[in-house]
Amino acid sequence: MRTLPAGQYLPGHSFLHRLDARAKMLCLFFLIAAVIGASSLWGYALVVAVIAILILFSGLPLRYAVAPARSMYLFLLVIWLMNAFFFDGEDALVSWGIFQLSRGGMGQGFRVVSNVVLVLILGNLLTMTTLPTQVTTALASLIKPLALVGVPTEEVAMIISVAFQFIPTLLEESELIKMAQIARGARFESKKLSERAASFLPLVVPIFISAFRRAEELALAMEARGYRNAKNRTQRQKEPLVLADYGALVVCALICLVQFLLRW
């Protein structure tokens, strides 16, 4: 079974746990912009330093904070290889048919993989320090202006919140299905790529069936509890942002600004 609760909320009393969910989501947007805007070694050093401080402020073990990136190392390796061999065909170091390994491609692959890893860690810090109900309320509050153009903001917030909440559950079930397949002779660790690919195929159908079954159970449970329309539901009165929330927003906005100034 999985020992790292990637994306699962962990109760705590750290600085990040105490921040308002709306402030945390806005800070996440600022920091993602800072990650995307990183274009130099100093830019990435700034983002890594900020994430290290956030992990310290979250009170979470390092292995929990970086768990999503560790579990996706094969996917990240594929992204790097695709960029390294296909991004830049000029001044290729090694050329073999359509595959052309170049310095520019390797550099681009490093940037893409670094951005994905950093964004994964930031998103994981949000979900591990914020209750799903708080995420739903914060999303509904932040996208509320879209209701002026007819967007059902309450339903959208509920859908996104449920999706976030079920990611750890589906990952847990995927690991259980994988262990069951290994007990039946599946060779996930085989050195032959064809055998490894064939062993992963039986995972797809059970995972999809499990996801649809859980979605149906959730729909029945919501209907049994009288859920019909998020718009007509009574909601808890939102608490105003405090000084710490505004301070976090200002700091994250300044980090984003500094990051884009480093591009010049």
PyMOL commands that set and color helices and strands:
alter all, ss='L'
color gray80, all
select helices_A, chain A and resi 15-18+21-37+41-58+62-65+67-71+73-86+103-128+132-142+144-149+153-183+193-224+230-232+243-261
alter helices_A, ss='H'
color red, helices_A
select strands_A, chain A and resi 92-96+99-102
alter strands_A, ss='S'
color yellow, strands_A
deselect
rebuild
show_as cartoon
